[in-house]
């Protein structure tokens, strides 16, 4: 597999984020969207299982935290798009 340049990787991720936003906006406008939102929001609640809050996070937790931040960002963008359509 060839290695992607950072700008190409960023562009692809942005394209996927934009596509996901469009799909979610359409889905969230339909009946039953509460279940979809609840499932996505459930991914935002991470349990890091750390006893020492000052400890350095493990790589796996860092990846999960980054994923949760991305889901939160996408949901914020979807909410903004839905609000804009209402106006």
N, CA, C and O of each residue as an XYZ file, in Angstrom:
348
protein
N       0.839     -1.169      0.000
C       0.000      0.000      0.000
C       0.890      1.239      0.000
O       1.869      1.316      0.742
N       0.543      2.185     -0.823
C       1.355      3.397     -0.912
C       1.044      4.328      0.260
O      -0.051      4.317      0.822
N       2.042      5.125      0.601
C       1.907      6.062      1.714
C       1.270      7.349      1.199
O       1.684      7.887      0.172
N       0.259      7.840      1.922
C      -0.422      9.062      1.526
C       0.300     10.272      2.093
O       0.766     10.256      3.233
N       0.386     11.305      1.299
C       0.920     12.575      1.773
C      -0.081     13.170      2.765
O      -1.284     12.938      2.643
N       0.406     13.937      3.748
C      -0.509     14.505      4.749
C      -1.648     15.319      4.148
O      -2.777     15.229      4.630
N      -1.388     16.112      3.108
C      -2.457     16.923      2.516
C      -3.509     16.055      1.848
O      -4.693     16.392      1.867
N      -3.091     14.936      1.252
C      -4.060     14.040      0.619
C      -4.893     13.315      1.672
O      -6.102     13.152      1.510
N      -4.252     12.887      2.737
C      -4.964     12.236      3.828
C      -5.973     13.192      4.455
O      -7.114     12.811      4.720
N      -5.553     14.430      4.690
C      -6.463     15.425      5.253
C      -7.638     15.691      4.312
O      -8.781     15.804      4.754
N      -7.353     15.789      3.027
C      -8.418     16.014      2.049
C      -9.418     14.873      2.017
O     -10.625     15.102      1.938
N      -8.929     13.661      2.076
C      -9.824     12.505      2.079
C     -10.676     12.468      3.342
O     -11.876     12.201      3.281
N     -10.052     12.735      4.483
C     -10.820     12.761      5.731
C     -11.876     13.861      5.700
O     -13.000     13.653      6.159
N     -11.529     15.022      5.168
C     -12.505     16.113      5.055
C     -13.656     15.714      4.140
O     -14.813     16.024      4.423
N     -13.342     15.031      3.048
C     -14.385     14.564      2.133
C     -15.311     13.566      2.802
O     -16.528     13.625      2.620
N     -14.745     12.650      3.573
C     -15.564     11.685      4.303
C     -16.425     12.376      5.356
O     -17.592     12.030      5.534
N     -15.847     13.351      6.051
C     -16.603     14.102      7.057
C     -17.771     14.841      6.399
O     -18.885     14.827      6.923
N     -17.525     15.482      5.264
C     -18.587     16.205      4.562
C     -19.688     15.252      4.094
O     -20.874     15.560      4.212
N     -19.288     14.094      3.564
C     -20.262     13.102      3.098
C     -21.101     12.590      4.261
O     -22.322     12.478      4.155
N     -20.437     12.282      5.371
C     -21.149     11.798      6.554
C     -22.124     12.848      7.062
O     -23.245     12.523      7.455
N     -21.702     14.097      7.054
C     -22.582     15.176      7.501
C     -23.846     15.237      6.647
O     -24.946     15.353      7.186
N     -23.708     15.161      5.345
C     -24.859     15.218      4.438
C     -25.805     14.053      4.700
O     -27.019     14.242      4.779
N     -25.257     12.853      4.833
C     -26.074     11.666      5.081
C     -26.807     11.794      6.418
O     -28.003     11.514      6.505
N     -26.079     12.221      7.463
C     -26.698     12.351      8.776
C     -27.771     13.430      8.806
O     -28.794     13.257      9.469
N     -27.563     14.527      8.108
C     -28.588     15.581      8.061
C     -29.876     15.009      7.492
O     -30.956     15.258      8.026
N     -29.769     14.246      6.414
C     -30.969     13.653      5.808
C     -31.610     12.626      6.739
O     -32.834     12.577      6.861
N     -30.800     11.819      7.384
C     -31.336     10.812      8.300
C     -31.974     11.456      9.531
O     -33.023     11.005      9.989
N     -31.353     12.501     10.066
C     -31.853     13.148     11.280
C     -33.179     13.868     11.042
O     -33.897     14.171     11.994
N     -33.502     14.138      9.802
C     -34.759     14.805      9.484
C     -35.916     13.818      9.425
O     -37.072     14.221      9.303
N     -35.611     12.528      9.511
C     -36.642     11.498      9.425
C     -37.105     11.065     10.810
O     -36.423     11.296     11.808
N     -38.265     10.438     10.853
C     -38.788      9.905     12.108
C     -37.847      8.816     12.616
O     -37.269      8.064     11.832
N     -37.704      8.745     13.910
C     -36.850      7.729     14.508
C     -35.398      8.132     14.622
O     -34.556      7.315     14.996
N     -35.091      9.376     14.306
C     -33.703      9.844     14.350
C     -33.170      9.933     15.773
O     -31.960     10.018     15.982
N     -34.070      9.914     16.747
C     -33.630     10.004     18.142
C     -32.723      8.828     18.500
O     -31.751      8.991     19.237
N     -33.044      7.643     17.976
C     -32.227      6.456     18.246
C     -30.826      6.612     17.657
O     -29.834      6.252     18.291
N     -30.755      7.145     16.456
C     -29.462      7.369     15.804
C     -28.631      8.351     16.618
O     -27.453      8.100     16.875
N     -29.229      9.465     17.027
C     -28.519     10.466     17.818
C     -28.072      9.861     19.152
O     -26.940     10.083     19.583
N     -28.942      9.107     19.799
C     -28.601      8.501     21.085
C     -27.412      7.545     20.937
O     -26.520      7.530     21.784
N     -27.399      6.752     19.868
C     -26.290      5.825     19.633
C     -24.979      6.577     19.393
O     -23.930      6.169     19.891
N     -25.037      7.663     18.637
C     -23.835      8.450     18.382
C     -23.355      9.137     19.660
O     -22.158      9.150     19.949
N     -24.274      9.699     20.411
C     -23.891     10.390     21.643
C     -23.346      9.421     22.687
O     -22.539      9.813     23.530
N     -23.775      8.166     22.642
C     -23.256      7.163     23.576
C     -21.760      6.947     23.361
O     -21.044      6.572     24.289
N     -21.294      7.182     22.151
C     -19.867      7.030     21.856
C     -19.025      8.158     22.435
O     -17.798      8.064     22.460
N     -19.666      9.218     22.898
C     -18.940     10.358     23.459
C     -18.541     10.134     24.907
O     -17.659     10.821     25.423
N     -19.178      9.183     25.562
C     -18.910      8.915     26.975
C     -17.875      7.809     27.096
O     -18.202      6.624     27.035
N     -16.630      8.209     27.265
C     -15.542      7.253     27.380
C     -15.177      7.031     28.835
O     -15.190      7.958     29.644
N     -14.859      5.811     29.148
C     -14.338      5.495     30.480
C     -12.865      5.168     30.303
O     -12.509      4.140     29.727
N     -12.007      6.059     30.808
C     -10.577      5.851     30.585
C      -9.966      4.866     31.576
O      -8.825      4.438     31.402
N     -10.716      4.504     32.613
C     -10.298      3.510     33.591
C      -8.948      3.848     34.221
O      -8.175      2.952     34.563
N      -8.671      5.126     34.370
C      -7.432      5.564     35.005
C      -7.670      5.808     36.476
O      -8.638      6.472     36.847
N      -6.816      5.290     37.304
C      -6.908      5.579     38.728
C      -6.194      6.882     39.051
O      -6.599      7.604     39.962
N      -5.142      7.186     38.315
C      -4.368      8.402     38.531
C      -4.671      9.381     37.405
O      -4.198      9.189     36.284
N      -5.463     10.445     37.682
C      -5.828     11.376     36.612
C      -4.636     12.093     35.987
O      -4.767     12.660     34.903
N      -3.480     12.082     36.643
C      -2.314     12.742     36.088
C      -1.466     11.826     35.228
O      -0.447     12.249     34.681
N      -1.876     10.585     35.105
C      -1.091      9.619     34.336
C      -1.174      9.932     32.843
O      -2.131     10.547     32.373
N      -0.168      9.504     32.124
C      -0.146      9.690     30.673
C      -1.138      8.718     30.050
O      -1.082      7.524     30.344
N      -2.050      9.195     29.191
C      -3.028      8.290     28.597
C      -2.368      7.271     27.672
O      -1.374      7.561     27.006
N      -2.935      6.096     27.651
C      -2.444      5.058     26.760
C      -2.829      5.411     25.331
O      -3.772      6.165     25.093
N      -2.076      4.847     24.381
C      -2.348      5.120     22.969
C      -3.772      4.737     22.581
O      -4.434      5.470     21.847
N      -4.245      3.588     23.073
C      -5.595      3.141     22.723
C      -6.638      4.149     23.196
O      -7.595      4.442     22.480
N      -6.449      4.680     24.410
C      -7.393      5.678     24.903
C      -7.300      6.957     24.090
O      -8.317      7.597     23.827
N      -6.097      7.336     23.690
C      -5.924      8.538     22.880
C      -6.668      8.409     21.559
O      -7.266      9.375     21.086
N      -6.635      7.232     20.964
C      -7.348      6.987     19.700
C      -8.856      7.068     19.941
O      -9.573      7.691     19.157
N      -9.339      6.450     21.009
C     -10.774      6.507     21.325
C     -11.213      7.941     21.600
O     -12.286      8.355     21.161
N     -10.399      8.695     22.316
C     -10.734     10.086     22.613
C     -10.780     10.913     21.331
O     -11.651     11.770     21.179
N      -9.854     10.666     20.413
C      -9.867     11.373     19.131
C     -11.117     11.018     18.331
O     -11.716     11.881     17.689
N     -11.503      9.758     18.372
C     -12.719      9.331     17.676
C     -13.945     10.015     18.273
O     -14.827     10.462     17.540
N     -14.000     10.098     19.601
C     -15.122     10.769     20.259
C     -15.170     12.247     19.883
O     -16.248     12.793     19.646
N     -14.002     12.897     19.827
C     -13.971     14.314     19.412
C     -14.488     14.471     17.983
O     -15.187     15.437     17.675
N     -14.148     13.533     17.121
C     -14.608     13.610     15.724
C     -16.121     13.422     15.642
O     -16.795     14.127     14.891
N     -16.653     12.477     16.409
C     -18.106     12.278     16.416
C     -18.794     13.540     16.921
O     -19.807     13.965     16.365
N     -18.243     14.139     17.975
C     -18.823     15.377     18.515
C     -18.791     16.489     17.468
O     -19.767     17.222     17.309
N     -17.677     16.614     16.758
C     -17.562     17.628     15.710
C     -18.596     17.404     14.612
O     -19.245     18.349     14.164
N     -18.748     16.166     14.182
C     -19.720     15.855     13.129
C     -21.133     16.172     13.621
O     -21.915     16.775     12.885
N     -21.471     15.780     14.837
C     -22.801     16.082     15.368
C     -23.044     17.585     15.465
O     -24.149     18.052     15.191
N     -22.032     18.337     15.849
C     -22.178     19.794     15.909
C     -22.436     20.365     14.517
O     -23.267     21.258     14.352
N     -21.727     19.849     13.524
C     -21.936     20.316     12.149
C     -23.324     19.931     11.644
O     -23.970     20.711     10.944
N     -23.781     18.734     11.996
C     -25.122     18.291     11.598
C     -26.177     19.175     12.252
O     -27.121     19.609     11.592
N     -26.020     19.445     13.549
C     -26.974     20.311     14.248
C     -27.018     21.708     13.620
O     -28.093     22.285     13.457
N     -25.857     22.243     13.271
C     -25.816     23.565     12.639
C     -26.504     23.539     11.280
O     -27.210     24.483     10.926
N     -26.306     22.477     10.522
C     -26.955     22.366      9.212
C     -28.469     22.226      9.373
O     -29.230     22.815      8.606
N     -28.909     21.449     10.368
C     -30.342     21.311     10.612
C     -30.946     22.630     11.049
O     -32.040     22.982     10.606
N     -30.257     23.371     11.909
C     -30.760     24.679     12.360
C     -30.846     25.653     11.193
O     -31.789     26.440     11.107
N     -29.861     25.603     10.289
C     -29.849     26.504      9.129
C     -31.040     26.194      8.198
O     -31.603     27.100      7.584
N     -31.405     24.940      8.104
C     -32.537     24.565      7.244
C     -33.865     25.006      7.831
O     -34.828     25.249      7.103
N     -33.912     25.109      9.165
C     -35.138     25.555      9.822
C     -35.355     27.044      9.650
O     -36.493     27.512      9.624
N     -34.264     27.792      9.531
C     -34.344     29.255      9.457
C     -34.838     29.732      8.113
O     -34.960     30.937      7.893
